[in-house]
Amino acid sequence: MKRVNLIILVLLAVAFLIIVERNLLNLSDILHLENPDAGIVLPFESEVSPDLRLETVRKGEEIPVLITAAEERLGAVVAAMNSVYQNSKANVVFTIVTLNDTVDHLNEWLTKTRLKNVKYKIVIFKPELLKGKTSKDPQTLEAVKPLTFARYYLPAYLPEAEKAIYLDDDIIVQGDIQELYESNLKPGHAAAFSDDCDSASSKGFVRGAGNQNSYIGFLDFKKDAIKKLSMRANTCSFNPGVIIANLTEWRNQNVTQQLEHWMELNTREDLYSNSLAESITTPPLLIVFYKRHSMIDPMWHVRHLGSTGAGNRYSPQFVRAAKLLHWNGHYKPWGRTSSFSDVWDKWFIPDPTGKFNPVRQHAED
């Protein structure tokens, strides 16, 4: 009898240790970041109510998707997340990088609408990360939006992931995100992007607009630091609004540190092209990934929908067939005028707080 009691005590002790270990691992997931300077993870990461765990929660390999959330564009983030979630049965987990003043609004929008079952964590971006890395020129400062640099720090925000997808907020996904995630990257490549020259997206949009379909549209090839790289000025550029990242390679190649180096050097030597406009996150990526990146299927990044004349250059049939749409450019689908805004409207979820209203819809009311 004593022996039986001893065995029971041992089993109880083992069970207790297992429970403690699991709790510690969960706590570690919440608190741990590879680079503590890149942000802090809030403790409501991936909250799912108990009655949903057995039936509704998606299982299988996690697909990490990182997106940024600026307060004035929060409706865009929600529409993008909704399109990803509704068009896939995969176990998508969103990491949303934002600023402190947006957290409560974002959390309320996600938990009080049909996105309440979505798995997500919110990370706070620290703008002080950019100190000494962006120009002090007043005109350039106007174009600096801190959250756009979050894509440089993917491994810090996703410390346990080996692979991830980064999405700009002005996109709608119409295909299954798992297909994009399963795209193959070439050995040694830390990222895949969509090329600016050979896809349907490039026709008639960027030619004549500051040569911004090639490297010379983003970098000043008269500067010594650029000359020394021996890059061809007419090399096709790529759009970093959609990135498939091999985070293991990204870490091994110190990609984040390389990007920061070129940011800092630009503040001293003004390496970017004068025709750059607002694409200030692109030049360091072009340098670091010169001839060292894989390609994304063009139908997984159909862009320039925010450019003048997009409605005349793309047919409705083509837009319906596209797997990912990107309204990069001046005209956004939540603004006053935009091509194919009806496609975006389909995925927009009204703000339960009433703070965000698409300008176009608001004007019609």
GUNU-108161 format. One record per residue (C-alpha): residue number from 0; residue in three letters; chain; x, y, z. Coordinates in pm, whole numbers, plus 50000, padded with zeros to 5 digits. Each point is the difference from the previous one (the first is absolute). Layout:
REM GUNU-108161
     k     r   c       x       y       z
   NUM   ALA   A       X       Y       Z
...
***
This chain:
REM GUNU-108161
     k     r   c       x       y       z
     0   MET   A   50000   50000   50000
     1   LYS   A   50284   50237   50090
     2   ARG   A   50162   49923   49666
     3   VAL   A   49677   50086   49814
     4   ASN   A   49973   50329   50188
     5   LEU   A   50361   50081   49915
     6   ILE   A   49937   49934   49631
     7   ILE   A   49692   50226   50008
     8   LEU   A   50201   50277   50167
     9   VAL   A   50275   49970   49738
    10   LEU   A   49743   50018   49716
    11   LEU   A   49838   50307   50157
    12   ALA   A   50340   50167   50034
    13   VAL   A   50081   49928   49632
    14   ALA   A   49662   50140   49890
    15   PHE   A   50058   50312   50209
    16   LEU   A   50345   50053   49845
    17   ILE   A   49858   49963   49646
    18   ILE   A   49733   50264   50073
    19   VAL   A   50261   50238   50145
    20   GLU   A   50230   49949   49699
    21   ARG   A   49719   50076   49753
    22   ASN   A   49903   50315   50185
    23   LEU   A   50360   50115   50001
    24   LEU   A   50028   49938   49625
    25   ASN   A   49685   50204   49936
    26   LEU   A   50138   50282   50215
    27   SER   A   50326   49982   49810
    28   ASP   A   49813   50032   49668
    29   ILE   A   49835   50318   50125
    30   LEU   A   50309   50166   50139
    31   HIS   A   50274   49884   49766
    32   LEU   A   50128   50211   49710
    33   GLU   A   50324   49938   49813
    34   ASN   A   50076   50373   49996
    35   PRO   A   49853   50169   50311
    36   ASP   A   50052   50344   49846
    37   ALA   A   49760   49921   49714
    38   GLY   A   49684   50005   50213
    39   ILE   A   49803   49829   50275
    40   VAL   A   49733   49734   49963
    41   LEU   A   49684   50077   50192
    42   PRO   A   49865   49724   50228
    43   PHE   A   49674   49944   49811
    44   GLU   A   50174   49810   49721
    45   SER   A   49775   49750   49816
    46   GLU   A   49703   50018   50236
    47   VAL   A   49731   49746   49907
    48   SER   A   49692   49933   50211
    49   PRO   A   49977   49645   50147
    50   ASP   A   49678   49903   49821
    51   LEU   A   50169   50056   49662
    52   ARG   A   50312   49795   50059
    53   LEU   A   49869   49657   49903
    54   GLU   A   49785   50083   49697
    55   THR   A   50111   50325   49839
    56   VAL   A   50371   50043   50066
    57   ARG   A   50205   49908   49696
    58   LYS   A   50268   49739   50036
    59   GLY   A   50307   49897   49804
    60   GLU   A   50321   50188   49927
    61   GLU   A   49982   50366   50099
    62   ILE   A   50033   50254   49718
    63   PRO   A   50147   50319   50150
    64   VAL   A   49878   50318   49828
    65   LEU   A   50133   50339   50109
    66   ILE   A   49813   50322   49923
    67   THR   A   50027   50354   50139
    68   ALA   A   49711   50203   50140
    69   ALA   A   50003   50379   49991
    70   GLU   A   49705   50168   50176
    71   GLU   A   49894   50201   49695
    72   ARG   A   50005   49682   49782
    73   LEU   A   49853   49752   50243
    74   GLY   A   49709   49917   49770
    75   ALA   A   50250   49886   49738
    76   VAL   A   50167   49760   50243
    77   VAL   A   49666   49848   50100
    78   ALA   A   49894   49955   49635
    79   ALA   A   50334   49839   49912
    80   MET   A   49985   49760   50298
    81   ASN   A   49638   49912   49922
    82   SER   A   50086   49914   49638
    83   VAL   A   50291   49780   50108
    84   TYR   A   49796   49819   50266
    85   GLN   A   49681   49943   49799
    86   ASN   A   50180   49871   49689
    87   SER   A   50202   49732   50178
    88   LYS   A   49945   49714   50241
    89   ALA   A   50366   50011   50103
    90   ASN   A   50117   50065   50356
    91   VAL   A   50090   50365   49942
    92   VAL   A   50146   50194   50294
    93   PHE   A   50026   50378   49956
    94   THR   A   50266   50214   50161
    95   ILE   A   49878   50359   49994
    96   VAL   A   50264   50267   50049
    97   THR   A   49859   50330   50120
    98   LEU   A   50053   50297   50230
    99   ASN   A   49877   50032   50359
   100   ASP   A   49711   50235   49925
   101   THR   A   49840   49752   49757
   102   VAL   A   49994   49686   50215
   103   ASP   A   49662   50043   50173
   104   HIS   A   49820   50102   49682
   105   LEU   A   50149   49710   49803
   106   ASN   A   49927   49743   50268
   107   GLU   A   49637   50112   50026
   108   TRP   A   49954   49984   49622
   109   LEU   A   50138   49647   49984
   110   THR   A   49819   49856   50303
   111   LYS   A   49655   50153   49940
   112   THR   A   49959   49902   49634
   113   ARG   A   50011   49681   49795
   114   LEU   A   50379   50002   50035
   115   LYS   A   49970   49901   50367
   116   ASN   A   50115   49645   49917
   117   VAL   A   50317   50115   49825
   118   LYS   A   50330   49919   50170
   119   TYR   A   50215   50306   50045
   120   LYS   A   50254   50174   50217
   121   ILE   A   50067   50371   50019
   122   VAL   A   50354   50139   50012
   123   ILE   A   50091   50358   50085
   124   PHE   A   50247   50163   49762
   125   LYS   A   50257   50231   50160
   126   PRO   A   50065   50302   49776
   127   GLU   A   50327   50063   50184
   128   LEU   A   50135   49704   49801
   129   LEU   A   50026   50239   49707
   130   LYS   A   50212   50258   50183
   131   GLY   A   50301   50084   49785
   132   LYS   A   49866   49790   49713
   133   THR   A   49767   50243   49821
   134   SER   A   50073   50335   49837
   135   LYS   A   49945   50324   50192
   136   ASP   A   49891   50177   49681
   137   PRO   A   49649   50141   50071
   138   GLN   A   49867   49878   49662
   139   THR   A   50128   49649   50063
   140   LEU   A   49874   49999   50359
   141   GLU   A   49650   50056   49865
   142   ALA   A   50023   49672   49810
   143   VAL   A   50139   49804   50297
   144   LYS   A   49730   49777   50143
   145   PRO   A   50168   49796   50275
   146   LEU   A   49786   49689   49958
   147   THR   A   50111   49954   49638
   148   PHE   A   50341   49894   50134
   149   ALA   A   49853   49711   50201
   150   ARG   A   50070   49767   49706
   151   TYR   A   50375   50046   50070
   152   TYR   A   49956   49832   50341
   153   LEU   A   49804   49687   49908
   154   PRO   A   50216   49754   50200
   155   ALA   A   49969   50215   50313
   156   TYR   A   49621   49998   49986
   157   LEU   A   49981   49631   49904
   158   PRO   A   50280   49844   50209
   159   GLU   A   49878   49642   49974
   160   ALA   A   49906   50001   49630
   161   GLU   A   50216   49863   49720
   162   LYS   A   49789   50147   49722
   163   ALA   A   49744   50283   49987
   164   ILE   A   49800   50230   49774
   165   TYR   A   50005   50380   50023
   166   LEU   A   49704   50195   49855
   167   ASP   A   49942   50371   49952
   168   ASP   A   49664   50115   50136
   169   ASP   A   49860   50121   49665
   170   ILE   A   49956   49649   49860
   171   ILE   A   49718   49751   49958
   172   VAL   A   50076   49627   49976
   173   GLN   A   49767   49803   49773
   174   GLY   A   50193   49673   49993
   175   ASP   A   50091   49752   50274
   176   ILE   A   50292   50152   50195
   177   GLN   A   50137   49649   50055
   178   GLU   A   50087   49984   49629
   179   LEU   A   50208   50317   50033
   180   TYR   A   50162   49872   50319
   181   GLU   A   50100   49675   49829
   182   SER   A   50180   50182   49718
   183   ASN   A   50354   49870   49966
   184   LEU   A   50293   50232   50060
   185   LYS   A   50334   49920   49838
   186   PRO   A   50275   49864   50230
   187   GLY   A   50176   50283   50184
   188   HIS   A   49726   50254   49930
   189   ALA   A   49855   50179   50303
   190   ALA   A   49699   50145   49818
   191   ALA   A   49777   49996   49693
   192   PHE   A   49849   50312   49841
   193   SER   A   49794   50090   49695
   194   ASP   A   50208   50136   49714
   195   ASP   A   49908   50342   49852
   196   CYS   A   50072   49918   49634
   197   ASP   A   49867   49667   49884
   198   SER   A   49656   49983   50162
   199   ALA   A   49664   50121   49876
   200   SER   A   50011   50262   50276
   201   SER   A   50281   50198   49836
   202   LYS   A   49839   50066   49662
   203   GLY   A   49929   50366   49947
   204   PHE   A   50030   50103   50365
   205   VAL   A   50352   50082   50104
   206   ARG   A   50180   50072   49676
   207   GLY   A   50062   50372   49969
   208   ALA   A   49930   50055   50371
   209   GLY   A   50355   50056   50121
   210   ASN   A   50120   49666   49860
   211   GLN   A   49861   49833   50309
   212   ASN   A   49998   49654   49853
   213   SER   A   50382   49985   50012
   214   TYR   A   50274   50063   50255
   215   ILE   A   50086   50343   49861
   216   GLY   A   49657   50122   50110
   217   PHE   A   50087   49928   50363
   218   LEU   A   50375   50052   50034
   219   ASP   A   50247   50273   49902
   220   PHE   A   50258   49821   49785
   221   LYS   A   50228   50306   50007
   222   LYS   A   50083   49938   50366
   223   ASP   A   50321   49807   50077
   224   ALA   A   49838   49762   50248
   225   ILE   A   49754   49890   49729
   226   LYS   A   50265   49984   49726
   227   LYS   A   50213   49767   50213
   228   LEU   A   49718   49742   50005
   229   SER   A   50030   49951   49622
   230   MET   A   49624   49969   49961
   231   ARG   A   49841   50058   49659
   232   ALA   A   49784   50313   50005
   233   ASN   A   49744   49849   49762
   234   THR   A   49946   49691   50218
   235   CYS   A   49634   49935   50060
   236   SER   A   49887   50117   50343
   237   PHE   A   49748   49812   50214
   238   ASN   A   49707   50100   50218
   239   PRO   A   50038   49917   50373
   240   GLY   A   49627   50027   50076
   241   VAL   A   49982   49621   50000
   242   ILE   A   50294   49798   50133
   243   ILE   A   50048   49628   50052
   244   ALA   A   50286   49978   50250
   245   ASN   A   50226   49710   50085
   246   LEU   A   50071   50122   50354
   247   THR   A   50277   49747   50061
   248   GLU   A   50198   50144   49708
   249   TRP   A   49900   50353   50103
   250   ARG   A   50158   49944   50342
   251   ASN   A   50305   49817   49868
   252   GLN   A   50074   50277   49747
   253   ASN   A   49937   50281   50253
   254   VAL   A   49756   50160   49757
   255   THR   A   49856   50238   50260
   256   GLN   A   50344   50132   50089
   257   GLN   A   50086   50044   49631
   258   LEU   A   49681   50200   49942
   259   GLU   A   50073   50222   50299
   260   HIS   A   50354   50059   49870
   261   TRP   A   49869   50138   49670
   262   MET   A   49741   50213   50178
   263   GLU   A   50271   50157   50215
   264   LEU   A   50234   50051   49704
   265   ASN   A   49724   50173   49807
   266   THR   A   49956   50258   50277
   267   ARG   A   50366   50097   49951
   268   GLU   A   50044   49959   49624
   269   ASP   A   49648   50045   49852
   270   LEU   A   50003   49681   49794
   271   TYR   A   49636   49989   49895
   272   SER   A   49870   50131   49668
   273   ASN   A   49835   50344   49988
   274   SER   A   49700   49844   49823
   275   LEU   A   49939   49762   50287
   276   ALA   A   49675   50160   50127
   277   GLU   A   49872   49801   50300
   278   SER   A   50169   49664   49938
   279   ILE   A   50275   50058   50255
   280   THR   A   49991   49644   50133
   281   THR   A   50083   49853   49658
   282   PRO   A   50362   50111   49926
   283   PRO   A   50173   49808   50284
   284   LEU   A   49804   49687   49904
   285   LEU   A   50106   50038   49636
   286   ILE   A   50366   50021   50106
   287   VAL   A   49996   49710   50247
   288   PHE   A   49799   49769   49774
   289   TYR   A   50169   50092   49670
   290   LYS   A   49992   49681   49793
   291   ARG   A   49948   49805   50323
   292   HIS   A   49621   49960   50018
   293   SER   A   49740   49763   49863
   294   MET   A   49695   50098   49798
   295   ILE   A   49632   50001   50099
   296   ASP   A   49741   49880   49748
   297   PRO   A   49873   50322   49830
   298   MET   A   49636   49908   50071
   299   TRP   A   50088   50004   50371
   300   HIS   A   50087   50369   49983
   301   VAL   A   49787   50192   49750
   302   ARG   A   50075   50361   50087
   303   HIS   A   49970   50366   49900
   304   LEU   A   49626   49990   50060
   305   GLY   A   50049   50331   50180
   306   SER   A   50150   50165   49691
   307   THR   A   49823   50226   49751
   308   GLY   A   49825   49803   49727
   309   ALA   A   50012   49660   50169
   310   GLY   A   49633   49947   49914
   311   ASN   A   50077   50035   49628
   312   ARG   A   50306   49778   49999
   313   TYR   A   49863   49705   50196
   314   SER   A   49686   49818   49893
   315   PRO   A   49749   49892   50267
   316   GLN   A   50066   49640   49893
   317   PHE   A   50373   50036   50064
   318   VAL   A   49942   50159   50340
   319   ARG   A   49766   49715   50097
   320   ALA   A   50265   49744   49897
   321   ALA   A   50279   50169   50198
   322   LYS   A   50093   49827   50325
   323   LEU   A   50125   50315   50173
   324   LEU   A   49911   50362   49918
   325   HIS   A   50212   50295   50112
   326   TRP   A   49877   50361   49994
   327   ASN   A   50348   50150   50015
   328   GLY   A   49995   50353   49867
   329   HIS   A   49821   50320   50094
   330   TYR   A   49640   49878   49979
   331   LYS   A   49886   49767   50278
   332   PRO   A   49672   49803   49997
   333   TRP   A   49891   50155   50329
   334   GLY   A   50061   50348   49856
   335   ARG   A   49784   50217   49773
   336   THR   A   50094   49846   49665
   337   SER   A   50160   49668   49917
   338   SER   A   49981   49733   49733
   339   PHE   A   49828   49676   50100
   340   SER   A   49899   50135   50340
   341   ASP   A   49696   49767   49986
   342   VAL   A   50240   49704   50035
   343   TRP   A   50147   50152   50316
   344   ASP   A   49652   50087   50137
   345   LYS   A   49913   49631   49996
   346   TRP   A   50258   49928   50271
   347   PHE   A   49968   50314   50209
   348   ILE   A   49843   49953   50345
   349   PRO   A   49838   50313   50151
   350   ASP   A   50174   50140   50307
   351   PRO   A   49796   49915   50313
   352   THR   A   50129   50320   50164
   353   GLY   A   49893   50218   49706
   354   LYS   A   50341   50171   49983
   355   PHE   A   50100   49878   49653
   356   ASN   A   49782   50052   49694
   357   PRO   A   50110   49965   49637
   358   VAL   A   50000   50358   49868
   359   ARG   A   49809   49898   49688
   360   GLN   A   49722   49823   50191
   361   HIS   A   49987   50273   50262
   362   ALA   A   49951   50263   49729
   363   GLU   A   49707   49806   49853
   364   ASP   A   49813   49977   50332
***
